[in-house]
Amino acid sequence: MPSTGFHSEWLTVGRHRVLLHCRAGFPDANMRFMAKVAAITCDANSERRARVVEIFYDDKACSWTVSVASTDAADKQLEDILLTVFHTMYAHGNIEPQVQIVEQGNTDSDHYNLTEHLSVRAGVAVDRWRHRDAEYQATVRPPA
């Protein structure tokens, strides 16, 4: 389960809520730039349903993973588009975009939020509605 700490940071880019996550180290300006590029690319090439949910950097393997979640199966094309954009910007082949298609949530609910729904279904965020307050708070680390 994702946790806050030295290795991760949440970033808001437009309507996207992105978890910047490093295996070791701290998210830097380059990760923030990649999040902005991924968000702009998704907004320009989807029906406004896809959201960038996580950017992960593995310093041991020197590889990047850009995770996008959507409820529309047509957004699977974003993998190829993001791959082309990032490989044009960075001349190395160790950036892997992944698009996960998840089921549609209950859009009639007053509490429904697309970005939160996609992040939870993609396994990036904790589902605050499935736990009682004590259980949920046990999964959240307070700032030191």
C-alpha positions in Angstrom: 0.0 0.0 0.0 1.4 3.5 -0.8 2.5 5.6 2.1 3.7 9.1 2.5 7.2 9.8 3.4 10.6 10.7 2.0 10.1 8.7 -1.2 6.7 10.0 -2.4 4.7 13.2 -2.9 1.2 14.0 -4.2 1.0 16.6 -6.9 -2.0 18.3 -8.5 -1.7 19.0 -12.2 -4.9 20.5 -13.5 -7.6 17.8 -12.8 -5.0 15.1 -12.3 -3.8 14.1 -8.8 -0.5 12.3 -9.3 1.6 10.3 -6.8 5.3 10.9 -7.5 7.0 7.9 -6.1 10.7 6.9 -6.0 12.2 3.6 -5.0 14.9 5.5 -3.2 15.3 9.3 -3.1 12.9 12.2 -3.3 10.7 13.3 -6.2 12.4 16.1 -8.0 11.7 18.8 -10.6 12.2 16.3 -13.4 9.4 14.1 -12.0 7.1 17.1 -11.7 7.9 18.0 -15.3 7.1 14.5 -16.5 3.8 14.6 -14.6 2.8 17.9 -16.3 3.7 16.5 -19.8 1.8 13.3 -19.1 -1.3 15.3 -17.9 -1.2 17.6 -20.9 -0.8 14.6 -23.3 -3.8 12.8 -21.7 -6.0 15.8 -21.8 -5.2 16.4 -25.5 -5.7 12.8 -26.5 -8.6 11.4 -24.5 -12.2 12.2 -23.9 -11.3 13.9 -20.6 -11.8 10.7 -18.6 -8.2 9.5 -18.3 -6.1 10.7 -15.3 -2.4 10.3 -14.6 -2.3 8.6 -11.2 1.3 7.8 -10.6 4.9 8.3 -11.8 7.4 5.9 -10.4 11.1 6.0 -10.7 13.3 2.9 -9.9 16.8 4.2 -9.5 18.2 0.7 -9.3 16.9 -0.3 -12.8 17.0 3.3 -14.1 13.4 2.9 -15.3 10.3 5.1 -15.2 6.7 4.0 -15.1 3.9 6.4 -15.9 0.5 5.0 -14.8 -2.8 6.3 -16.2 -6.3 5.1 -15.2 -9.5 5.6 -17.2 -13.0 4.2 -17.4 -13.0 4.3 -21.2 -11.5 1.4 -23.1 -10.6 3.7 -26.0 -8.0 5.4 -23.8 -5.8 2.3 -24.1 -4.3 4.2 -27.1 -2.7 6.6 -24.6 0.1 4.0 -24.0 1.4 4.4 -27.5 1.0 8.2 -27.5 2.7 8.7 -24.1 5.5 6.3 -25.2 6.1 8.4 -28.4 6.1 11.7 -26.4 8.5 10.6 -23.7 10.8 8.8 -26.1 10.9 11.9 -28.3 11.8 14.0 -25.2 14.2 11.6 -23.6 16.5 9.6 -25.9 16.4 6.4 -23.8 14.0 3.6 -23.9 13.4 3.0 -20.2 10.0 4.8 -19.8 7.0 2.6 -19.7 3.5 4.1 -19.8 0.7 1.9 -18.5 -3.0 2.5 -19.0 -5.3 0.7 -16.6 -9.0 0.5 -17.6 -11.2 0.3 -14.5 -15.0 -0.1 -14.1 -17.2 3.0 -13.9 -18.1 4.1 -10.3 -21.4 5.3 -9.0 -21.6 8.7 -10.7 -25.0 9.4 -9.1 -23.4 9.6 -5.6 -22.8 13.0 -4.1 -19.4 11.8 -2.9 -18.2 10.5 -6.3 -14.9 12.0 -7.5 -13.5 10.6 -10.8 -9.9 11.3 -9.9 -10.2 9.6 -6.4 -12.1 6.7 -8.0 -9.4 6.1 -10.6 -6.6 6.4 -8.1 -8.2 3.9 -5.7 -9.1 1.4 -8.4 -5.6 1.6 -9.8 -4.2 0.7 -6.4 -2.4 4.1 -5.8 -4.7 5.5 -3.1 -6.5 4.2 -0.1 -10.3 3.8 -0.4 -11.5 6.0 2.5 -15.1 4.8 2.1 -14.4 1.1 2.6 -13.0 1.5 6.2 -14.3 2.8 9.4 -12.5 5.9 10.6 -10.2 4.0 13.0 -9.2 1.5 10.2 -8.6 4.3 7.7 -6.6 6.4 10.1 -4.4 3.4 10.8 -3.3 3.3 7.2 -2.5 7.1 7.1 0.8 8.2 8.5 0.6 11.6 10.1 3.4 14.1 9.2 6.2 14.1 11.7 
